[in-house]
Amino acid sequence: MPDASDQDSLKTAIITSYAEAYHKMGYSTLMGKIVALLILSPSPMSLDDICENLGMSKGPVSQIMRRLRDHNLVDKLWVPGERKDYYSAASDIFGQAFRNYRTSMRRNMQLANGFLQRSQSIDGGDSAFITSKMQEMLAFYELMETHNALFLDEWTQRRKALDSSKR
């Protein structure tokens, strides 16, 4: 039977790994820690709970919670009899993170299309080279969008299967 120290060690390793991964993606390590903590928490957590668990002050935690809510990665919950706000990881946090990623890839596709149109309206100089690079960029993001859509459909089906197996 695993003891509490084994579980604490596992949780610490997961939280640390999330912090490192978020840092490598250009986000704050604290954001990664909060996401991991909420994913690992079977019950909603208050801001005080999160701060206490991570040894952080309320200011930075509150700012990151706002950003996570803006990106639909955490849910703000009401706990009967409590005056504090409580939070949990979004029910499909992994799918939502992918949807957020997909949105940024769509913006790249729009950029490529806009720059392609601009480059095609210019004659001479490097315009032909720029046009070819923007065509390549657009083709890349169009293909990525096709695969992202297929992936999201498959994930939705797999998640439904996972949910039904929990019952």
C-alpha positions in Angstrom: 0.0 0.0 0.0 1.5 3.4 -1.0 2.1 5.8 1.8 1.4 9.5 1.8 5.1 10.4 1.1 5.0 8.4 -2.1 1.9 10.3 -3.2 3.4 13.6 -2.2 6.6 12.8 -4.1 4.6 11.9 -7.2 2.5 15.1 -7.0 5.7 17.2 -6.5 7.3 15.6 -9.5 4.2 16.2 -11.7 3.9 19.9 -10.5 7.6 20.4 -11.2 7.4 18.8 -14.6 4.4 21.0 -15.5 6.3 24.1 -14.4 9.3 23.2 -16.6 7.0 22.4 -19.6 5.1 25.6 -19.3 8.4 27.5 -19.0 9.7 25.9 -22.2 6.5 26.9 -24.0 7.0 30.5 -23.0 4.6 30.6 -20.1 5.3 31.2 -16.4 6.4 28.3 -14.3 3.7 29.4 -11.8 1.1 28.8 -14.4 2.3 25.3 -14.9 2.3 24.6 -11.2 -1.3 25.9 -10.8 -2.5 23.9 -13.7 -0.9 20.7 -12.4 -2.1 21.3 -8.9 -5.7 21.7 -10.1 -5.5 18.7 -12.4 -4.3 16.6 -9.4 -6.9 17.9 -7.0 -10.0 15.8 -6.7 -11.9 18.7 -5.1 -12.2 22.4 -5.9 -9.5 24.6 -4.4 -9.8 28.2 -3.1 -7.2 30.8 -3.9 -5.9 30.4 -0.3 -5.6 26.6 -0.8 -3.6 27.1 -4.1 -1.3 29.7 -2.5 -0.7 27.5 0.5 0.1 24.4 -1.5 2.5 26.2 -3.8 4.0 28.6 -1.2 3.1 31.6 -3.2 1.4 34.9 -2.4 -2.1 35.7 -3.6 -1.2 38.5 -6.1 0.6 36.4 -8.7 -1.7 33.4 -8.2 -4.8 35.6 -8.7 -3.4 37.1 -11.9 -2.6 33.7 -13.4 -6.0 32.3 -12.3 -7.6 35.1 -14.3 -5.5 34.2 -17.4 -6.4 30.5 -17.0 -10.1 31.4 -16.8 -9.8 33.6 -19.8 -8.5 30.6 -21.7 -11.2 28.3 -20.3 -8.6 26.1 -18.6 -10.1 26.4 -15.1 -13.6 26.7 -13.8 -14.7 29.0 -11.0 -17.1 27.1 -8.8 -19.5 27.9 -6.0 -19.2 25.8 -2.9 -22.3 25.8 -0.8 -21.8 27.5 2.6 -18.5 29.2 1.4 -17.9 32.8 0.6 -14.6 32.2 -1.2 -14.2 31.4 -4.8 -13.2 27.9 -5.6 -11.5 26.6 -8.7 -11.0 23.3 -10.5 -9.3 22.3 -13.8 -11.8 22.5 -16.7 -13.5 19.2 -17.3 -11.7 18.8 -20.6 -8.6 20.8 -19.8 -6.4 18.9 -22.3 -8.9 19.4 -25.2 -9.4 23.0 -24.3 -5.6 23.6 -24.3 -5.5 22.0 -27.8 -8.4 24.3 -28.9 -6.4 27.3 -27.7 -3.4 26.1 -29.6 -5.6 25.5 -32.7 -6.8 29.1 -32.5 -3.2 30.4 -32.5 -2.4 28.2 -35.5 -5.5 29.6 -37.3 -4.2 33.1 -36.7 -0.9 32.0 -38.3 -2.9 30.8 -41.3 -4.7 34.2 -41.5 -1.4 36.0 -41.3 0.0 33.8 -44.1 -3.0 34.5 -46.3 -2.9 38.2 -45.7 0.8 38.5 -46.4 0.4 36.3 -49.5 -2.2 38.7 -50.9 0.1 41.7 -50.2 3.1 40.0 -51.7 1.2 39.1 -54.9 0.2 42.8 -55.4 3.9 43.9 -55.5 6.0 43.6 -58.6 9.8 43.2 -58.6 12.4 42.9 -56.0 12.0 40.0 -53.7 8.2 39.8 -54.1 8.2 36.5 -56.0 10.4 34.9 -53.3 8.2 36.4 -50.5 5.1 35.1 -52.4 6.5 31.6 -52.6 7.4 31.6 -48.9 3.9 32.8 -48.0 2.3 30.1 -50.2 4.4 27.6 -48.4 3.4 29.0 -45.0 -0.3 29.0 -45.9 -0.1 25.4 -47.2 1.6 24.3 -44.0 -1.1 25.9 -41.8 -3.9 24.7 -44.0 -2.6 21.1 -43.7 -2.1 21.6 -39.9 -5.7 22.8 -39.6 -7.0 19.7 -41.4 -5.1 17.4 -39.1 -6.0 19.5 -36.0 -9.7 19.1 -36.9 -9.4 15.4 -37.3 -7.4 15.1 -34.1 -10.0 17.1 -32.1 -12.8 14.9 -33.5 -10.9 11.8 -32.5 -10.1 13.2 -29.0 -13.8 14.1 -28.5 -14.7 10.4 -29.2 -11.9 9.0 -27.0 -12.9 11.4 -24.2 -16.5 10.2 -24.4 -15.3 6.6 -24.2 -13.1 7.5 -21.2 -16.0 9.2 -19.5 -18.4 6.3 -20.0 -15.8 3.8 -18.7 -15.6 5.8 -15.4 -19.3 5.3 -14.7 
